[in-house]
Structures are given as C-alpha cells and as structure tokens.
C-alpha cells in the first residue's frame, strides 16, 4: 500500500480563537489554523497581506510586516503607529486582510 506524503490539508483560519498582543509600534495577532502551510504559501500570504494592508485605511502608516507559523498558529506582526494598529483591530480590517491573504495563498499550498 502506498501512502503519499505529499498530501496537503486545505488551509483554514480559526478566527474565533485569535488573540492579540499589543506592543509599542505594533502588535502580534495570533490566529490558529488548520491545514498545511508550505513555505511557498507563507511567502505568498505575506506578500498578499502586505499589499492588502497598504490599501487599508491608514495603510500608508505600515512600516513593516512579518508573518510566521509555528505549531498551527499563524502570527502576524504589523509595525505601524499605535493609532493605525488600533483602528485596524477595532474595525476588523486586519483580520479580514489576513483571511483574504490566506485565501490567496491556498492556491500555492496545493502546488
């Protein structure tokens, strides 16, 4: 019997379990996910998220962005003014951008 080790689980966020750690000049958004996040998909997600965030309200204040994944938790760390971060969190724009970027990255997870 042959079992493929190349099978990739589809990506899905568990947005209801997301947590935020605020810090001066940024935050850490921790979002549990299910599925397989390949390095290529993570790079696609980071690129798409950066593009989406620049287009958001106060997006010109984005100074940096990092995305990491460890133990089925996606950590998004935008660097911007505290005002912009708070606006993105309060309005739900940050989570919506992460969700949209993940959908865009799903395609690269299956390649």
Backbone as a ProteinNet text record, in pm:
[ID]
protein_1_A
[PRIMARY]
XXXXXXXXXXXXXXXXXXXXXXXXXXXXXXXXXXXXXXXXXXXXXXXXXXXXXXXXXXXXXXXXXXXXXXXXXXXXXXXXXXXXXXXXXXXXXXXXXXXXXXXXXXXXXXX
[TERTIARY]
84.5	0	89.3	57.5	135.6	59.4	123	62.9	146.5	83.4	154.4	184.8	310.9	346.1	326.3	287.9	269.1	128.6	40.6	-96.5	-98	-159.4	-165.7	-308.6	-325.4	-456.8	-491.8	-618	-654.4	-640.1	-600.7	-581.4	-714.6	-730.1	-847.5	-807.4	-851.8	-826	-932.3	-893.1	-987.9	-995.9	-1066.2	-1070.3	-1128.4	-1220.4	-1281.9	-1182	-1070.6	-970.2	-850.5	-860.7	-749.7	-727.8	-600.8	-565.1	-469.9	-467.5	-381.3	-295.8	-168.5	-76.5	-28.1	-69.2	-29.7	110.1	183.7	314	335.8	431.6	459.4	497.2	421.9	452.9	411.2	322.6	278	195.2	173.5	100.5	138.8	102.4	116.4	-24.1	-70.4	-200.3	-174.5	-223.4	-205	-337.1	-333.8	-454.8	-426.7	-493	-477.3	-531.9	-469.3	-517	-509	-582.4	-576	-527.2	-467.7	-418.4	-267.5	-217.8	-74.2	-34.2	56.3	107.6	251.2	269.5	402.9	482	613.6	693.4	652.7	619.8	576.2	443.9	350.3	221.6	240.4	332.4	358.7	415.6	505.4	561	452.2	363.6	252.3	159.2	131.6	44.2	103.9	232.6	298.1	292.6	321.5	318.6	178.1	79.6	-59.6	-106.4	-69.7	-112.1	-50.5	75.3	141.6	68.1	37.4	-33.8	-172.8	-244.4	-377.9	-373.8	-273.8	-265.6	-231.1	-149.2	-115.3	-240.4	-334.5	-458.5	-563.7	-543.4	-641	-633.4	-736.6	-736.9	-612.3	-541.3	-415.9	-304.3	-319.9	-221.5	-85.9	-84	44.2	130.7	72.3	147.7	215.1	193.1	255.9	406.1	483.8	629.7	696.3	627.4	683.8	580.1	608.4	515.1	592.7	566.1	622.5	510.7	525.2	429.1	508.6	471.6	536.8	431	467.9	375.8	452.1	396.9	458.7	349.7	354.9	260.2	115.3	84.3	-51.6	-106.8	-18.9	-59.6	11.9	-66.1	-13.7	2.9	121.7	146.9	176.1	91.3	105.1	148.3	261.3	315.4	332.3	228.8	244.3	313.7	395.4	461.7	406.4	346.5	284.5	257.8	198.2	162.4	57.5	58.3	-41.2	-183.1	-200.3	-332.6	-380.6	-293.3	-331	-360.7	-276.1	-296.6	-432.2	-461.3	-587.8	-706.9	-697.9	-805.3	-826.3	-717.3	-727.6	-789.3	-755.2	-811	-957.4	-988.9	-1126.4	-1224.5	-1180.3	-1269.7	-1278.2	-1186.1	-1183	-1107.5	-1050	-978.2	-857.2	-786.1	-666.1	-703	-802.4	-843.2	-899.3	-974.6	-1029	-916.5	-812.3	-698.3	-622.9	-606.2	-539	-619.4	-750.2	-837.4	-827.7	-833.8	-825.2	-687.7	-581.9	-446.5	-430.3	-489.7	-481.6	-554.2	-668.7	-740.8	-656.3	-583.3	-496.5	-379.6	-333.2	-219.9	-259.6	-386.4	-431.1	-390.4	-396.7	-360	-215.8	-127.1	13.8	40.2	-50.9	-31.5	-51.2	-123.4	-150.6	-56.8	37.3	130.4	257.2
-117.2	0	123.8	221.3	343.2	460	530.6	649.4	768.4	863.1	981.1	1074.7	1114.4	1211.9	1353.6	1365.6	1497.1	1551.2	1479.7	1526.2	1648.3	1754.4	1877.8	1904.6	1932.1	1966.5	2110	2138.3	2276.2	2369	2491.1	2589.9	2651.3	2669.1	2736.9	2804.1	2927.6	3001.6	2970.4	2970	2961.4	3102.2	3190.8	3332.4	3355	3270	3289.6	3266.4	3200.8	3173.3	3268.5	3371.3	3465.9	3549.1	3580.5	3667.5	3775.3	3887	3998.8	4038.5	4056	4108.3	4244.2	4349.8	4485.2	4515.5	4593.9	4642.6	4778	4851	4983.9	4972.7	5038.5	5039.5	4915.3	4835.3	4716.2	4623.8	4505.8	4404.4	4267.8	4165.5	4027.5	3969.3	3938.9	3875.2	3726.1	3645.8	3500.4	3436.9	3365.9	3303.5	3154.6	3068	2924.5	2890.6	2792.6	2749.4	2598	2545.2	2403.3	2388.9	2277.5	2253.3	2262.4	2264.9	2266.9	2399.7	2468.2	2595.6	2572.3	2562.6	2540.3	2670.6	2663.6	2786.6	2876.4	2815.8	2893.7	2964.1	2894.9	2955.2	3066.6	3047.4	3151.3	3276.5	3259.2	3374	3445.9	3369.5	3428.1	3503.2	3443.3	3506.2	3638.3	3639.8	3761.9	3871.2	3836.6	3934.3	3989.3	3900.3	3943.4	4029.9	3991.8	4067.3	4206.9	4216.4	4348	4439.1	4384	4459.5	4503.7	4413.3	4444.6	4549.6	4540.3	4634.3	4774.5	4787.1	4918.7	4986.5	4906.8	4960.2	4993.4	4946.4	4971.5	5116.7	5156	5287.2	5298.1	5404.9	5429	5333.7	5270.9	5175.1	5235.4	5365.5	5430.2	5434.1	5403.7	5403.4	5270.2	5170.7	5040.4	5053.3	5022.9	5035.1	4900	4794.3	4661.5	4555.6	4433.9	4324	4193.1	4109.4	3975.1	3875.5	3760.1	3651.6	3525.5	3459	3332.9	3230.1	3105.2	2996.5	2892.3	2861.3	2761.9	2692.6	2560.7	2479.9	2515.2	2525.6	2552.4	2687.1	2782.6	2919.2	3014.9	3094.6	3196.7	3324.4	3381.6	3505.9	3615.5	3716.6	3831.5	3949.3	4011	4121.9	4244.3	4330.4	4455.3	4559.6	4641.9	4752	4880.9	4960.8	5086.9	5168.9	5284.9	5366.3	5292	5315.8	5251.2	5288.4	5410.7	5454.6	5368.5	5349.3	5269.3	5125.1	5068	4930	4917.7	5010.4	5004.6	5017.4	5105.4	5121.1	4991.2	4927	4802.1	4690.7	4687	4584.2	4611.1	4735	4769.3	4752	4785	4776.6	4635.9	4549	4414.2	4405.8	4518.3	4520.2	4427.8	4419.9	4336.4	4189.3	4142.9	4002.3	3972.8	4066.4	4047.1	4037	4118.9	4115	3983	3934.4	3806.3	3694.6	3697.3	3596.1	3597.8	3715.1	3727.7	3683.8	3723	3683.5	3531.8	3470.4	3325.5	3257.4	3310.6	3254.1	3262.6	3371.2	3385.9	3288.8	3257.7	3166.4	3020.6	2989.5	2850	2785.8	2860.9	2807.3	2760	2833.5	2794.4	2677	2650.2	2537.9	2404.3	2404.4	2280	2257.6	2348.9	2334.9	2269
0	0	0	-81.9	-94.2	-32.5	58.9	120.1	78.7	14.4	-32.5	83.9	94.2	197.8	145.9	18.8	-41.2	-25.3	42.8	60.1	151.2	103.5	180.9	224.4	350.1	403.6	363.8	330.1	296.1	417.8	390.8	497.6	540.9	670.7	726.1	856.9	875	998.9	1102.1	1227.5	1338.6	1399.1	1327.9	1365.2	1504.2	1547.6	1679.1	1792.8	1763.9	1866.4	1856.9	1774.5	1756	1881.7	1907.8	2019.8	1970.1	2042.4	2004.5	2123.5	2097.2	2197.2	2149.8	2216.5	2177.5	2230.2	2153.4	2196.3	2130.5	2178.6	2124.8	1977.4	1891	1748.6	1673.7	1731.6	1660.5	1747.3	1695.4	1770.3	1715	1789.6	1744.7	1740	1620.9	1602.5	1585.8	1680.7	1678.8	1636.8	1523.3	1471.1	1447.9	1525.2	1499.4	1360.1	1296.7	1166	1157.4	1062	1032.8	889.6	861.4	727.3	721.6	599.9	576	514.6	579.9	528.8	483.6	353.2	297.3	300.8	291.9	286.4	168.8	55.5	-60.4	-31.2	31.6	66.1	169.1	263.7	364.1	298.4	202.8	130.8	51	-11.9	-87	6.7	122.8	221.7	269.6	298.7	345.9	241	118.3	9	-12.6	-15.6	-35.8	81.1	202.3	320.4	321	285.5	279.4	179.2	63.8	-39.9	9.7	73.3	124.5	234.8	322.5	433.7	387.8	284.6	232.9	175.9	126	69.2	175.3	298.9	405.2	451.7	523.5	587.2	674.9	666.3	739.3	694.2	578.6	528.9	500	473.9	447.8	573.3	686.6	812.5	840.2	751.8	769.8	746.2	849.2	840.6	819.5	854	839.1	868.3	824.5	845.6	844.8	942.5	939.9	966.9	907	924.5	954.2	1061.3	1094.8	1131.7	1118.5	1151.7	1231.8	1347.6	1433.2	1512.9	1514.4	1591.2	1560.3	1430	1381.6	1428.9	1456.5	1491.3	1396.7	1327.2	1238.4	1320.1	1317.1	1389.7	1289.5	1290.2	1200.7	1287.5	1251.6	1329	1239.7	1236.3	1162.5	1250.2	1187.8	1257.2	1197.3	1282.6	1240.2	1365.8	1346.2	1463	1545.2	1674.5	1760.4	1718.5	1670.6	1625.3	1507.7	1407.7	1291	1331.3	1416.4	1463.3	1531.4	1620.8	1694.3	1599.2	1499.5	1401.2	1322.9	1281.4	1205.7	1288.6	1416.8	1504.3	1535.8	1572.4	1610.2	1494.8	1374	1257.6	1200.5	1239.4	1183.7	1052	1008	880.5	880.6	990.9	995.5	978.3	1052.1	1041.5	902.3	847.3	712.3	609.7	625.6	534	547	669.3	691.1	625	642	583.6	430.8	371.1	225.6	175	243.9	204	212.9	314.4	327.7	212.3	173.6	59.3	-67	-83	-199	-193	-72.1	-55.8	-69.1	-53.6	-62.7	-193.4	-299.9	-430	-434.4	-369.8	-372	-278.3	-184.2	-92.3	-162.1	-272.9	-342.5	-460.8	-481.3	-595	-552
[MASK]
+++++++++++++++++++++++++++++++++++++++++++++++++++++++++++++++++++++++++++++++++++++++++++++++++++++++++++++++

